[in-house]
Amino acid sequence: MPQITIYLDKETEKKARSAARRSGKSLSAWLRRIIEVAPEDEWPADFEQLFGSIDDKKFVAPKRPKAEPIDW
């Protein structure tokens, strides 16, 4: 099986190891699962229909919530 080396800062490594431990998986299995379920680098089929679809000059985009770790 091929191997990949990634470089993480200490805090990110700590988060990844903690999430893997909580899921009961090895770090390698946990990362593999994240990659397997990651969305493809494709735009949705109807993306072009969304462009310019909001016709309200007072519209303000809502703040995005903080991303939560994936827990399996």
Secondary structure, DSSP 4 states (H G I P E B T S, - for coil): ---------HHHHHHHHHHHHHHTS-HHHHHHHHHHHSPPS---TTHHHHTT----TT--PPPPPPPPPP--
